[in-house]
């Protein structure tokens, strides 16, 4: 067994356009439990937002379509030992 961390942050870290783009990914058909690709970042729907995996920030450069804010949150979480970040609409800023 491997134990990892989960960072919990507000969706307020993201721009409205980026949050809308990620939310739109979950509107299509498919299994909501399976990760969907957001410019190389695995994301999974959550009732209050979404989860994003930090694997992309390990070896890759930031894709041009991904905001600096999202990339920084994922990078910070990964440096602190988190594999996932929960972007939660109910999390206080």
DARANOR-V110538 format. One record per residue. N is the residue number from 1. PHI is phi in whole degrees, -180 to 180 (* if undefined). OMEGA is omega in radians with two decimals (999 if undefined). BURIAL is # if it has 9 or more other C-alpha atoms within 8 Angstrom, else .. Layout:
N & PHI & OMEGA & BURIAL
N & PHI & OMEGA & BURIAL
This chain:
1 & * & 3.08 & .
2 & -120 & 3.13 & .
3 & -105 & -3.12 & .
4 & -127 & 3.14 & .
5 & -103 & 3.06 & #
6 & -130 & 3.05 & #
7 & -90 & 3.14 & #
8 & -120 & -3.10 & #
9 & -132 & 3.09 & #
10 & -76 & 3.04 & #
11 & -69 & 3.10 & #
12 & -63 & 3.07 & .
13 & -72 & -3.06 & .
14 & -103 & 3.04 & #
15 & -71 & 3.11 & .
16 & -59 & -3.13 & .
17 & -66 & -3.13 & .
18 & -70 & 3.10 & #
19 & -62 & 3.11 & #
20 & -64 & 3.13 & .
21 & -64 & 3.13 & .
22 & -70 & 3.11 & #
23 & -58 & -3.12 & #
24 & -64 & 3.11 & .
25 & -62 & -3.07 & .
26 & -86 & -3.13 & #
27 & -79 & -3.08 & .
28 & -83 & 3.11 & .
29 & -72 & 3.09 & .
30 & 129 & -3.12 & .
31 & -83 & -3.09 & .
32 & -67 & 3.12 & .
33 & -86 & -3.14 & .
34 & -93 & 3.11 & .
35 & -62 & 3.06 & .
36 & -111 & -3.10 & .
37 & -83 & 3.00 & .
38 & -115 & -3.11 & .
39 & 52 & 3.11 & .
40 & 95 & 3.14 & .
41 & -98 & 3.08 & #
42 & -69 & 3.10 & #
43 & -128 & -3.12 & #
44 & -131 & 3.13 & #
45 & -64 & 3.07 & #
46 & -140 & -3.10 & .
47 & -55 & -3.11 & .
48 & -112 & -3.11 & .
49 & 158 & 3.13 & #
50 & -161 & 3.03 & #
51 & -105 & 3.07 & #
52 & -126 & 3.14 & #
53 & -86 & -3.08 & #
54 & -90 & -3.03 & #
55 & -58 & -3.07 & .
56 & -64 & -3.04 & #
57 & -78 & -3.09 & #
58 & -65 & -2.99 & .
59 & -122 & -2.99 & .
60 & -112 & 3.00 & .
61 & -84 & -3.14 & .
62 & -63 & 3.03 & .
63 & -63 & -3.11 & .
64 & -59 & -3.09 & .
65 & -80 & -3.09 & .
66 & -94 & -3.11 & #
67 & -69 & 3.05 & #
68 & -60 & -3.12 & .
69 & -62 & 3.12 & .
70 & -63 & -3.12 & #
71 & -62 & -3.13 & #
72 & -67 & 3.09 & .
73 & -62 & 3.14 & .
74 & -64 & 3.14 & #
75 & -64 & 3.13 & #
76 & -63 & 3.12 & .
77 & -62 & -3.13 & #
78 & -63 & 3.13 & #
79 & -63 & 3.14 & .
80 & -94 & 3.05 & .
81 & 91 & -3.13 & .
82 & -94 & 3.03 & #
83 & -91 & -3.09 & #
84 & -130 & 3.01 & #
85 & -124 & 3.04 & #
86 & -94 & 3.03 & #
87 & -92 & -2.94 & #
88 & -116 & 3.13 & #
89 & -64 & -3.10 & #
90 & -92 & -3.13 & .
91 & -75 & 3.09 & #
92 & -66 & -3.14 & .
93 & -80 & 999 & .
